[in-house]
Amino acid sequence: SVMQRCLSRQQETSGLNSFVTVLRHAAEKEAAVAGRHSVMKGPLHGIPIAVKDNFCTAGVRTTASSRMLANFVPPYSATAVSRLEASGAIVVGKTNMDEFGMGSATLFSHFGKTINPWSQAAEKGDKPRLAAGGSSGGSAVAVATGSALAALGSDTGGSVRQPAAFCGLVGLKPTYGRVSRHGLIAYASSLDCPGVLTRTVADAALVLDVVAGRDPLDSTCLEQPHRPCFDRTMEAAASSRAAGLAVSLRGLKVGIPAEFAIQELEGSAVTAWEEGARLLRDAGADVLPVSVPSIPLALPTYFVIACAEASSNLARYDGIRFGFRGSKSLRASRSKEGIGSADTEEDDQRALHDFITASRSQGFGDEVQRRVISGCRVLSAQAYATYYEKALAARIRLRREMNTALSHVDVLLTPVTPTGPFPLTTPAEPAALMVNDVMTVPASLAGLPAIAVPVDLAPSSFVPGLPVPVGLQLIGRHLCEQQLLIVARALE
Ligand code: GLN
């Protein structure tokens, strides 16, 4: 069965470290589902799915790849997960990620790095291993290796689209609020979006239809009902085929935002971008230049807002309410003085402070600590007006400019990342990794739907002679996932 094939692929590729937790009972679950339901439970009946380890799964450890949550077993499932299960999907495991979603390479995980399957060919010559991308790198590798047919990821600033591009997959980040965040462990709440990674655009449409739609458990989840995309996407393709085209885009306008043509863009990305524009033109679309002047502000704006929200969201991990407890326990530091001895209030406060400090210093990795500290800083009285307030204003300006561009054209076409998959080594300067997000953060800040589509293979600029996937990004209008998916099919 497809389940058995996925489970054996999972075992064969375990060296790539894509799973934090493997659910070995998935096969029995599938047999039970098959036995009990002679009729299909739903559109994903019996389909093996991988879930990023920041989505809560009832009774199954959910770590966000952090030591802080290494033993956390949630009593409930995220809405996206329950909807997948209700439609018949079977979760085969929880996938590795950058701790709390903070990173672009699945490098900052308490459970070790995830390796891009495309770099396996390079290993023979003792070449560097390449990054699978991040933070949903484990989800990408699970789908790329055939260990699951689709995966749930989360995208705050590119974490679904960038690993999809690095592994040769489709990665869809829906409109903010299209899919419920209930049960998704928070990183930056105003940006966090559940998304899907699949092999094809049609698969992404199918999974989106299952998980999308309003949810009373998430007040930021949009009220608008989700009009199913899958049937329409397939129909559009069928009627174009009858007209002799892969997909007909007659009457559609595609914008090429000039500001994405940055200096860091490598040659293969430029070539793919031009080729993509040609494909869309051949399918009947009008391709024209557009401008989003604030693009150069997107990256700093994103990091100020993401770190600020993270510092607030992660304050709940104090070692007291739940999660990891630092070794310097409250009781130990108190008993030094002897319980019942005349502890002053100040001693108590110091003990509590030391305990929380120990829990956080030991429970959070370096990258998370860096971001929490930066976030606290930009929210402090001294820095609020200089950083946080400016970032909020820049976000509004960027959103307005993107919506204006999208009032002239239907979709924007851009590269996903400036370079292909890079070597999996910790950079000397942590900010170096952040540059990789320059193409993906604008849609996140504007809350717009965006999709990464694999379009080509090109020689890696990091490992000579090694072919690696190249992806392109389409950004759509607010809530226009259906149109985005139809255009994406023309690039496949
Ligand atoms: N790489 C970006 C960051 O580190 C985006 C991560 C994400 O989308 N979760 O914040």
Residues whose N, C-alpha, C, O or C-beta is under 5 A from the ligand:
A	BS01	LIG	G101 M102 G103 S104 G134 S135 S154 D155 T156 G157 G158 S159 D437
